């Protein structure tokens, strides 16, 4: 991987510490689903793994615990602040079989060195996910696996219905599109993997929901994290952004309202031949 300077300009959400704080909430919500995905993949102990878009290192650490001390996980992320925080948190957790690098999917080399590549909530932010999946394919050894998780953002639900949720979905989807991403990429993952050249493709769906807690707070936190960008891009006024965040927070605090995350598609596939 090269040491090319990462480009933070097209990412929809907040970077640095505030971005890490949001990712901690998201990690708690997604932990069970991601652990189940890793277990279903049957990754052997001692495997060499790559976490693309590792953020705060939450998935990196799940993988490290799974592959054990004879395995190794490299986490790469384009935000140097998150990379530093991930390294510190991993050291504090006394997890030794991990390293983090400031890099992105664009820096991957066709080294065929990894047994597993995982990418959670990465492809929906990319201009050309097929091209970047090809980079991941080239980074895998023959027989290696890819595990991808990504969203169908329009598939949130809120009951009783909340106008702010509809506005939030609309604004996020438009924001992702304005930077070349696809907020509803989830159902497309199996087809993209096949087109890239992966085989033995499988798919599951995971959608956390509830009446209290993190699973409800992630929506207003995400709205807050992208608020400034939304206003700068002209996708909503500051007044509209504040209204959406306020109403989402009120719904999240009301135990009579059920809310979900986006529908999350989990696909895995293998490099054959």
FIDOKE-507855 format. One record per residue: residue in one letter; x, y, z of N, C-alpha, C in turn. Coordinates in steps of 0.02 Angstrom, whole numbers, plus 50000, padded with zeros to 5 digits. Example, Ala and Ser with C-alpha at 12.3 -4.5 7.8 and 13.67 -1.06 7.14 Angstrom:
2
A506604971650390506154977550390506604983550390/S506424988850354506844994750357506455000250394/
***
This chain:
273
X500424994050000500005000050000500445006250000/X500235011149962500625017249957500465021850015/X500865027150022500755031950076500395038150049/X499995037249995499655042949967499205046350018/X499185052950018498775056750065498035055150054/X497665053150105496965051550096496555057850082/X496015057050046495575062650029494945062150071/X494845066750118494275066750162493685070650134/X493765073750076493295078850053492625076050031/X492585069750011491965067249984491575062850033/X491825061950093491485057650142490895061450172/X490315058250176489705061650196489715063950268/X490005059950313489925060950384490535064150416/X490485065550481491005069150516491635064950523/X492215068350524492855065050533493085065950606/X493675063550620494005064950684493625062350744/X493685065950801493415063450864492655062950862/X492315068050835491575067650833491345061850790/X491705060650735491545054850694491655048350731/X492195047950771492325041950810491795040750862/X491555046050894491025045350945490405042250914/X490215044550855489635041550820489765034250803/X490375032750781490545025950762490515021150822/X490655023650883490585019350942489865017150951/X489395021750942488695020050947488505014950893/X488715016350832488565011850777488865004850789/X489475004650816489804998250829489404994150880/X489144997350931488744993650980488124990750948/X487814994450903487214992150869487364986250824/X487924986650788488084981850736488484975850760/X488714975950822489194970850844488914963750835/X488314962550858488034955750853487994953450781/X487744957850737487684955950667488344954550634/X488854958650649489504957650619489854951450646/X489774950050711490054943950739489734937850706/X489084937950695488744932350662488994931450591/X489114936950556489374936650488490064933350487/X490494935450533491174932650538491144925150554/X490694923250599490634916150617490374912050558/X489874914750523489604911050465490134909850412/X490604914550407491124913850356491604908250371/X491624905850433492064900350451492804902050443/X492984908150461493684910350452494134906350499/X494644903050473495074899050516495494903250564/X495664900450621496144903550665496814904350627/X497164909650642497804910850609497754914450543/X497154916450522497064919850458497364926850458/X497564929050399497814935850389497254939950356/X497044945250390496444948850370496584956250358/X496154959350316496184966450302495494969450314/X495464974650355494844978350367494894985050330/X494504985650275494514991650234494014996750262/X494255002850274493835007950305493725006350378/X494255005150413494225002350481493965007250534/X493935013750518493665018550565493995018150633/X493595017150685493865016650752494125009850771/X494135005150723494434998650736493964993550767/X493324994950766492854990450800492814983650765/X492734983550699492724977250663493424974050664/X493934978050660494624975550662494724971350725/X494494973850781494584970250844494154963950847/X493554964150819493144958050816493504952650777/X493784954550720494154949750679494774947150716/X495134951650749495744949750785495584944650839/X495044945750875494854940950926494664934250895/X494354934450837494144928250805494734924150779/X495214927450746495764923650716496294921650766/X496284924650825496734922550878497434925250871/X497864923750920498534926650922498984924550864/X498824919050830499224917050772498984920350708/X498424923750712498174927550654498394934750658/X498214938550606498404945650605497884949550565/X497734955650589497254959950554497564966750543/X497534969150482497734976050464497114980150452/X497064985750486496514990450474496764996550438/X496414998550384496605004550348496015009350347/X496165015750355495645020950352495975027350328/X495585031550294495875037650265495885043450314/X495605042650374495585047950424496135046650476/X496675050550475497235049050520497045049750594/X496565053950609496355054650679496025048250703/X495575045350662495265039050681495775033450685/X496265033450640496785028350642497165028650708/X497345034650729497715035450792497295033150851/X496655034950850496205033050905496105025450906/X496025022450847495935015250843496545011550870/X497145013950852497755010850877497805011350953/X497615017150980497655018051052497145013651088/X496535013451064496025009251096496195001851092/X496494999851037496694992851029497264991051077/X497734995651085498274994651133498014994251204/X497544998651221497244998651288496864992151301/X496584989151249496234982851256496714976851256/X497374978251250497894973151250497794967951195/X497584970351137497524966151078498154967151037/X498544961851027499214962450999499264960950924/X498784957550896498844955050828498504959650776/X498594966150787498274971250745498764976750730/X498724979550668499054985750653498574990150613/X498664996750618498255001550581498695005850537/X498435007550479498795011850432498325017250405/X498595023150395498205028350361498255027150286/X497735024450258497705022650187496965021450171/X496835020350107496145019050086496135013350037/X495535011550016495455006249966495835007949902/X495905014449887496255016449826496995014749828/X497265013449887497975011949896498125004549895/X497615000349889497734993149891498154990949832/X498624986449846499044983649794498834976349780/X498934973949719498724967149701499204961849728/X499284961849794499804957649825499584950549839/X498914949249835498654942549849498924939949915/X498894944149967499204942350030498714940750086/X498064942150077497594941550132497134935450122/X496964932350178496474926950178495754929650180/X495684935550210495024938650217495084946150208/X494604948950170494524956250167493814957750189/X493734962550234493074964450258492984971950247/X492384974050227492234981050216491524982450240/X491474985850296490814987450324490664994850312/X490114996250278489885003050264490415007150227/X490715004150177491225007350136490975008550065/X490705003350034490545003649963490025009049948/X489575010449994489045015449981489325022449976/X489955023549994490275030149990490715030949928/X490765025749887491255025849833490945027449765/X491335031049724491115032749656491035026549613/X491505021849619491535016049575491655009749617/X491125007249650491235001549695491474995249660/X491294994249597491534988349561492294988649554/X492554994449537493284995149530493624993749596/X493334996249650493664995349715493584988249740/X493024984949723492974977749738493504973849701/X493674976049640494204972749602494874973449638/X494994979249669495604980049709495614975249768/X495034974349800494994969749856495104962549833/X494824960849775494924954249747495664952849735/X496004957849708496724956949694497144956549757/X496884959249812497254958849876497184952049910/X496704948049887496564941549918496974935949887/X497164931249928497444925049902496894920949869/X497074916549824496584911849795496274907749851/X495624907349851495264903949905495054908549961/X495314914749961495134919550013494424922050007/X494184925050061493494927350065493454934950071/X492904937750044492734944650057492064944750095/X492024949150144491414950250183491244957650177/X490654959150152490444966050144489774967050178/X489704972750211489074974850241488924981850217/X488304982950193488124989750174487374990650175/X487164996850166486484998850184486004999350125/X485374998550141484815000950101484485006450143/X484725012550133484545017950179483805019550178/X483485018650121482775020250116482345015450156/X482635010050182482255004850217482245005750292/X482425011650318482275013250388481525012550400/X481345011450463480635012450480480575016050546/X480015019350555479845022850616479095022250625/X478885020050685478165019450698478005021650769/X477515026150778477115029350726477555033350677/X477305034350616477705037750566477925044650589/X478535046550567478835052850587479075056350523/X478815062350510479005065950449479755067250448/X480055068250507480765069650509481175063750484/X480935057550495481295051650469481295051650393/X480715053350364480685053650290481165059050264/X481185064750298481635070150276482365068150285/X482515064750339483195062350353483425057550298/X482995052850280483165048050227483285051750162/X482855056450146482925060150083483575064150082/X483735067550136484335071750138484965067450135/X484975062050175485575057750174485685054750104/X485155052350074485205049250008485465054249956/X485205060449960485435065749914486165067549928/X486355067649991487035069350009487525064049983/X487345057749992487775052349966487845052849891/X487295054149856487305054649783487725060549760/X487715066049798488095072049778488845070849780/X489065065949819489785064349823489955057949784/X489475055549744489605049749703489445043049735/X489125043149793488965036949828488265034549813/X488075029049845487415025949835487165023449902/X486695027149931486455025549998486005019349999/X485835016749941485415010749937485765005049900/X486415004549911486824999649876486714992549901/X486454991749962486424985149994486164979449951/X485564980049920485304974449881485734972849819/X486154977449799486564976549739487214972749752/X487374971549816488024968649832488144961849800/X487684957049803487824950549772487984951149697/X487604955249661487734956149590488404959449576/X488584964249619489234967449611489804962549623/X489734958449673490254953449687490324948649629/X489774946449600489814941849543490134945349484/X489944951549470490234955249414490984956249422/X491204957049484491914958049497492324951649485/X491994945949492492354939649482492344935049543/X492014937249597491954932949655491454927349641/X491524921849678491074916149671490864913849741/X490414908849743490144906149806489844911749848/X489414915549816489134921649847488524919849889/X488494922849948487904922049991487694928850017/X487084929150046486824935550069486334934450127/X486384938750176485904939050231485714946450242/X485174947450279484944954250295484914954950371/X485134960650395485144962150467484854969150476/X484374969950521484084976550532483914977550606/X484374980250645484224981650715483664986750722/X483254985950774482704990550788482544990050862/X482184995050887482004994750957481595000750979/X481455000851044481055006151075481475011051115/X482095009051132482535013351172483255012251149/X483685016851171484405015751166484735017751102/X485345014951092485775016851036485435016050969/X485045010650961484755009250896484305014850872/X484045018750919483625024550901484035030950896/X484555031550937484945037750938485405038450878/X485545032950842486015033550786485745038050731/X485095038550722484825042850669484945050250684/X484755052850742484925059950755485675061250758/X486065056450782486795057350783487065057850712/X486815053750667487045054050598486825060550565/X486215062650578485985069050551486425074750576/X486605074650639487045079750667487725079550634/X487975073450621488645072750593488715075250522/X488155075550485488205077850416487885084750406/X487645087850460487255093950455487625099450418/X488245100750436488605106350403488685105050329/X488855098850310488935097250239488285098050201/X487735096050232487075096550200486915103850185/X487055108250232486915115350222487375118250168/X488015116650171488485119150122488305116950051/X488075110750045487885108049979487205110549956/X486855114249998486205116849979485645111749976/X485725106250012485225101050011484675102250063/X484795106650110484295108650160484545115050193/X484085118850220484275124850257484495122950328/X484835127550361485025126250430484405125150473/X483875128750460483255127950497482965120950487/X482985118550425482725111850412483155106550446/X483805107350442484265102550474484135102350549/X484075108050580483955108350653483285105150670/X482775106450629482115103450641482145095850636/X482475093250584482515086050575482875082850635/X483435085750655483815082950711483405083150775/X483075088750788482675089550849482105084450851/X481755083650795481185079050793481415071750797/X481975070150765482245063350771482455061850843/X482755066750876482955065750946482345064650990/X481815068550978481205067651018480905060751007/X480905058450945480645051650931481085046350964/X481745047450962482205042650993482115042251068/X481925047751099481835047851172481155045451194/X480695044251147480015042251163479955034651160/X479855031251216479825023851216479205021151181/X478755025551162478165023451124478285023251049/X478875025351028479045025450957479565020050943/X479425015850893479925010950871480305013650812/X480965012750812481395015150758481905009850741/X482135010050678482635005350656483235008950626/X483765005150616484315007250574484115006250501/X484535007950453484415005650385484424998050382/X484114995250332484204988150319484924987050297/X485254982150328485964980750315486024974050279/X486314974250219486434968250181487144965750195/X487204959450210487844956250224487964950950169/X488484951950130488654947150077489374944750088/X489474938450073490154935750074490254931550011/X490874931149990491034927649929491764925549931/X491964921449882492634918649883492994920049817/X493654920949821494074921349761494244914249740/X494034912449680494134905649655494574905949592/X495094902049592495524901549533495974907549522/
***
